[in-house]
């Protein structure tokens, strides 16, 4: 039965808008209750330090390091008490937008550097932190590329706390059993996949249920064939998705799908379920960020270098400069709230101890250049050396292009995995979305 207004039945567009509005109200009430419960003092009758809410997305398989970092701040800053409230990764994306738009944000929150930060800076939601950068001399603590990734519209708005690298992680003992070496180029990669497949094992695990894990395939295939400059132009609407270079990247991806190198039905699984398939030898490898180290090591008890290892995305065109890919997680302060107190927390989070806590717990590299090299595990040291050998650093797709464009792209990647024969229509849809936005590149060079 259609919904009705005073003037009669609503048309489909009005009905959809009303349903969406009701859903957003319910979601906001849920978010508000969660934060209210997180913020209630343990003893409301006693004198309490100033309480700050820190909303973040480091939960479940991504939870490593955050509790240690916050606990250390509370211990060393008795005038404050930070209450960390974690939301599931996908829920967070929607919830933080609702809170910012409603003018009821937390005191500070985690976010992804790049186009997502650019969008909320442009919307006027964030407080600049240039005074913090100057006071704490953060330009001496972070590299030029990290500082650039923290700068939007000429001002600093975020404090980086993790830097993740996307690469292949593989079951090392399985590779050894099959007498396989990590491939360095595309020809060798295809050969390794065929040999693994011949043993009845899926070469590649991909869990694309939340859509974003599939983007890394498009990112690297495009970067390894068309190069960094072309991809930068594509991300900012200066190049078209219908150009041959984009189609070529998708065709390489299509061949992997047609040859059944991926696990069946990758859209049914999330990234951690795909990672566990590598652990149980249902698959041999997965293309994922270094946060997978925290899952393998802390949750599954795997030892890096012995049970699992990594290799960079193989070279396809030797003429193209090597590009390292991945996100930078950061902390931002909304204009509404306890800005001064939140800046004190961010200053602490820029120090070595909390940066190291996040690195150890999450598997990420610490953005701070002051972290001793020997702090990292052998695996992380080799990853860091790979990054240093790369000519460029690039943000992954959904952090390199405006959020509305990224949303269309992520849906298209998911659809492509199921129906690669519909590529032409998907490219047209992405191109239509992309051409509506034109902005300076948000990628950074080391």
N, C-alpha and C positions, 0 to 999 in steps of 0.2 A: 504494500500500500504506500503511495507516495506521501512525502511529508507535505504539510499544508501551512500556509501563512494566513493572515487575516483576509487577504484578497483572493485566496484560493490555492490550489496546488502549486508547489514550486516547480520550476523547470529544472532539468537535470543539473545545469551548472549551479543554480542556487542551492539545490539539494546537496550537491557535493561540497559546496562551500560551507553550508551549515554543519554537515557531518564533520568536516575537517576542523571547524571552529570548536565543536564540542569535544573532539578528540584532543585538541591542543589544551583545552581547559582541564580535562581530566589528567593529562600528562603533567601539566604544571602543578596541579594539586598533589600529584604523586611526588614530584621533585621537591616541592615545598615541604611536605611532611618528612621526607627522607632527611633533608637538610636540618629541619627543626629538631628532629630526634637526635641528629648527630651533634647539634649545638647545645643541647640542654646540659647544664653543668651537673657534675656528679653530686655536688652539695650546694644547692642554690642559697642556703643560708650563710655559708662561709664566704669570706672575701676571696674573690677569684682574680687570677691574672686576666689580662685582656685576651679574649678568645677570638681566634681567626679560623674561618672555614677555608679549607683547601680542597677544591673539587678536582678529581683527576680520573684518568681512564686506565690506570695501571692495576688491573684486577685479574684474578684467576691466573692464567698462564703468563700474564704480563706483570704480575704483582711484585716481582723481585726488586728490592732496594728501597722502595718508597717508605715503608714503615720505619726502617732504620734511619733514613734521612730525616724524617719528621721527628722521631724520638730524640735524635741527637740535638736538633734545634730546641726542642722544648726543655731539654736538660740544661743547655747552656744559656737559655734566654728565659729565666723564670718569670719575667714580667709579661710574657705571652704564653698562650697555650694554643698551638695549632691542632685543629681537629681535621684529619684527612678523611674525606668521604669519597670512596671509589665507586664509579658507575661503570657498568659493562661498556666496552669499547663503542659499540654501535649506538647504545642508548645515550651515551655521553654526547655524541655529535648533535643529536636533536635537543637534548635537555639543556646544554649550555646556550644554544641559540635562543631557546624559549626564555631562559633566565635573563640573558642580556637584553632581549627585546622588551621584557616586562619591567626592567629596571630593578631586578632583585637578584643580582649575581652573587656568587661567593666572593670572599675577600681576594682570593687569587686562584688560578686554575691552570692546569696543563693544557697545552695546545701544540699544534704542529706548525713549525716554521714554514714560510712560503706563502702560497696564494690564500690559504685559509686565514692566516694572520692578516694578510693584506685586506681581505674582505671585512673583517671586524674593525680594523683600523679605519678604513674608509667609512664605515658606518658610525664611527665616533664612539665606540664602546670602550676603548682601552685608554689607560693613563700612560703617557710617555715616561720612560725611566732614564733619561739622559743624565739626570743628576746622580742617580745610583751608579751608572757606568763611570762617571767622573770621580765620584767619591771613593769607589772601590778600585779605581784604576783598572777597569775590566779590559780595556784595550791592550793592556800588558798581559792579561791572563788568557784572552781568547785570540785566535788567529784572525787575520784580515777577512778570510772567507766566512768564519763563524760570526764575526762582527757584522759583516754585510748581510748575513742571513737574519740578523736581529734588527735590521734597520728598514723602516718603512716610511715613505714620504719624508725622508731626511731625518727621522728621529728613531731612537732606540725604543722598542716596545716589549721585548721579550728577553728572558734569561735562559740560555740553552742549558739543559741538564743531561741529555743523552744524544749521542750520534750513532745511528745504526747504519750498517752496510748490508746491502742486499747481494747475496751470492748463492751458490749452490752448497747445500749441506748434504753429506752423503754418509751412508752406512759403511764405515771403513772396513770392517771385518768382512762384509759381503763383497766389497770390491776386491779384497785380498783373496777371498775364496775363489772368485771368478778370474783372478789374475788380471785385474783391470787397473789402469792408471787414470787419474783425473785428466780429462781431455783439455787441451789448450786451444784448439781451433774447432770450427764447426764440423769439419769432416770427421775428426776424431770423436766429437760428441755424438754424432749420428751412429758411428760405428759402435761406440760403447752402449748406446741405447739398444741397438739391434742384438748385441751379445747378451745383455741383461734380459731382454724380452725372450730370447731363445731358451732361457732357463725357466720360463714361466713366471717371471717376476715383472711387475710394472716398473719400467725405468724411472718414471717421474710421478711423484705424488703432488697433487694440487688440490687444495681445499678452497674453493671459490664461492662458498655459500654467502659470505658477506661482501662479495664482489671485488674488494680491493686487492686480494692476493693475486688475481689474474693480471693486474696492471703491470706487474714487473716483467712479464713476458713481452708485452708490447713495448715497454720502455727500453729494455735491453736490445730487442731485435731491431728497433729503430735506431738506437744509438750506435749499434755495431755495424749498421749498414748505411744509414743516411748521415749519421754524425751528429755531434753536439749542436752545431750552429743551426742545422735544419730543424732539429727537435725544438730548440729554443724558439724559433720562429713559429713553429706549429703550436706550441703551448700558449703563445701570446696572440694568436689569431693572424699572424703575418704570413702563414702558409696554409694551404688547404689540405684537408684529409683525403680529398679525391686525387691528390698528386700521386704519381707512380711510386715515389719513395715509400709512402705510407702503405700502399697496396703491396709492395714487395715484402715489407715486414710482416704483414698479415699472411701472405702466402707461405712464408717460411713457417709461421705458426700453424697454418692450416695443414702443412705436410706432417707436422708432429701429431696433430689430432687424427688425421687420416691413417697414419701408420700405427695408431693406437699406442703411442708411447706414454700417454698420460693414464692415470687410473681411470676406470670407468666412472662416468657421472660425477665429475669434479665439483659441480655446483651443489651437490648434496652434502658436502663436508666443509668444516671450517679449517683454518690453517693448522690448528693444533692437532686435529684429527688426522690431517695429512702427514704432519710431522711424526705422529705415532705410528703411521704405516711404514715409515722409514725405520723406525725403532724396531718394529716387529718383522721386518724384511718382507712385508707385502709390497713395498716399493724400495727403490735403491737410493733415490735422492729427491730433494725438493728445492725450489728456488724461493728463498725466504730471507728476511732480515735477521740480524744478529740477535734479536730477542729470542730466537729459537734456542740459543745457547742456554738461556735460563731454564727453558723447558726441559731440554735434554739433560742438563747437568743437575739442576736442583730438584726437578719433579720426577725424572725417570732414572736418575742415577748413572747416566752415561758419562764417561770420562773423555774430555776433548783430546783429540790427537790419537787416542787408542780406539774408542768405540765409534766416534764420528769425527769427521773433518770437513774442510770446505775447499772449494776452488772457485775462481772468478768466472763470470759468464764468458764462454769461449769467444775468441776472436773470429769474426766472420769476414770482414774486409780489413786486411792489414793496413790499408791506406788511411783508415779512420783512427783518430786519436782515441786512446783508451779513456773511458769515462766510468767513474765510480758512482753508484746510485744508492740513495737511501734517504730516510727522513731524519730531521733533527727535532727532538722533543724539547719543548721549552715551557716556561711558566710566564703567565701574563697577569697583569693587574687591571681590573676594570675601573673605570672612572668613579663608579658608585661603590662606596665602601671605605674601609680603613686603609687608605693608600699609603700613608707614612709607615704604619706598622707592617704592612705587606712588603714594603721595600726593605725593611730590616730583615725579613725572612729571606727575601731573594738574595740579599747580600751574603747571608750565611750560606745559601745554597750554591753560591759561586765558588766557595772555598774547596780546597782539595778533599777534605774528609767526606762531605756529602756527595761530591762528584764521584769519588771512588766508591762510596756505598751504592750509588745507583748503578755504576758500571759493574760492580761485582754481582749485584743481585739480578740485573737485567741482561747481562751479556753485552751491553752496549759499550762503545768507547766513550770516554768522558770528553766533552767538548773542550775543557780547559787544557791548554798546552803545558801547564805546570805539573801535570801528573807524570811521575817518573815512568819511563818506559818499562822498567823491570817490575812495575806493579802489575802489569797485564800478564795473563797466561801466555804460554807459547802460541796457542791458537790465535789469541787476540793480537799478539805482536806481529804474527804473520799477516793477519788481516790489515793491521795498521800500515805495514810496509807495502801491501798491495795498493792501499788508498794513496800512499805517498807517491807511488809509481804512476798513478793515473794523471792524465793531463787536466781533467776537469772533475768537479763534483756536481751531480745533478739531483734535484729533488724528484721523487717518484711522481707519477702522473697526477694523482689527485692533490698534490701539494704544489705542482708546477703550473697549473692552469686554473682559472676562476672556478669556484665551487659549482655553479650551475652547469658549466661545461664538463667538469669532472664527473658530475652525476650522470650525465648522458653517456659519457665515455665508459664509465664503470659498468653501466647497464649493458652497453654494447659489447664489452669484452665478455661478460657473462653469457650473453646471447650467442656470441660467436663460438664459444666452447661447445654449445649444443647444436648450433646450426651454421657452420662455417660457409655454407652455400649462400647465405643471405648477406654476404659481405658488402655488396654494392649498396644495399639499402642502409646498412649500418654506417657506412662511410658517409653517406649523404646526411644522415641524421646528426652525426658528430660534426660534420662541416657546417651545417646550419646553426648548431649551437655555438660553435667556435667563432663564427664570423660576427656574432653579436657582441663580442668582447674584444677590446684591444687595449693592452696595457704593457708597460715595460716588463722585460723578463725578470722573473723572480728566482732564477737559478744563479748559482754562485760558483766562482772559480777559485781553487786553492791558491 
